[in-house]
Amino acid sequence: MYTIGQVSEMFHLPVSTLRYYDKEGLFPELKRVSGIRKFSENELEKLRLIECLKKSGLEIKDIKRFMEWCSQGSSTYRLRYEFFLRQKELMEHKMEQMQKTLDMICYKCWYYEQASADGNEDRIQEMLPDRLPESIQKLFDHAHED
């Protein structure tokens, strides 16, 4: 069992955030000993999931709805599956967008490294849009896809 302070340190979260999660009902089985919250491994696992879902862009109200489905038992398995399937699809889309962004940044790093070495952009401009070195061409093409 862990105190709220220990959990705060473990997860690098303010104590106030943990209290808020508790107030919102995200830890329905949280034990209190003499009024002090005691977090079990069960709550730690829930907290890992909460933080994961927050990072995926979900709001607390949506995470709370998911937790309510969990408390309803096996009748909500399908809802929970569809919930995670939607989040998976959203994250895959975000990752693709981030990869395109990274590809553009990598291309521009190469571009300005070459321009710095040449003292101008003339040689690079002659290679555009389809005569770049193979690895750079892949970055350029991916970054410029619609």
HELIX and SHEET records of a PDB file:
HELIX    1   1 ILE A    4  PHE A   11  1                                   8    
HELIX    2   2 VAL A   15  LYS A   23  1                                   9    
HELIX    3   3 GLU A   41  LYS A   55  1                                  15    
HELIX    4   4 ILE A   60  SER A   71  1                                  12    
HELIX    5   5 GLY A   73  THR A   76  5                                   4    
HELIX    6   6 TYR A   77  ASP A  118  1                                  42    
HELIX    7   7 ASP A  122  MET A  127  1                                   6    
HELIX    8   8 GLU A  134  ALA A  143  1                                  10    
SHEET    1   A 2 LYS A  31  VAL A  33  0                                        
SHEET    2   A 2 ILE A  36  LYS A  38 -1                                        
END                                                                             
